[in-house]
Amino acid sequence: MKGIKKCLNKGGFSLFESMVALLIISILTIGITTAVNAAASIYKKSLFVSEGEVLAATIDTALSDVLRFSSSVSEEDGKIQITNENYSVVKGHFVLKKGWLYLNLTDEKADGADDAPLVALINGGTYTSMKIDSFTLNYKDGVFSGSYVIQSKDDSNLRKKYTFIFRTLSIA
């Protein structure tokens, strides 16, 4: 009976004990929050790198198909114009619009015209969470070269520049 009375008369935790417990819980919460945020950041970066590499490989393959089999190349007003009968391109050029890379099939219609024959270089399923930020194309002595930047739509700090070089097969 004395043991029960002793337990019932105990006043609980002191103010000091409560403050120490609160401090320990706060330190643990801050540590866990910091670790979770760091893990989320690393995950975002690794996802960007892996998806960016896949997107870059897809863009390079699509560019290669169009550029390697060009039958003629010219330059007007700083635009490189190509002809590729396999893709129904007659003096067409590449257009970067709203983060997408398009191929204007001809030089007869302006890029901004409502009826411009713009065809996406690759389909929209490949552009999950990224966009192309810049695109350059150069041509000299049968060799196309250039670059483009892939950027995350969610985080503008996640971006990477890719370069390419393709030799035409049909122009001597």
Buried (B, 14 or more C-beta within 10 A) or exposed (E): EEEEEEEEEEEEEEEEEEEEEEEEEEEEEEEEEEEEEEEEEEEBBEBBEEBBEEBBEBBBEBBEBBBBBBBEBEEEEEBBBBBBEEBEBBBBBBBBBEEBBBBBBBBEBEBEEEEBBBBBBBEEEBBEBBBBBEBEBEBEEBEBBBEBBBBBEEEEEBBBEBEBEBEBEEBE
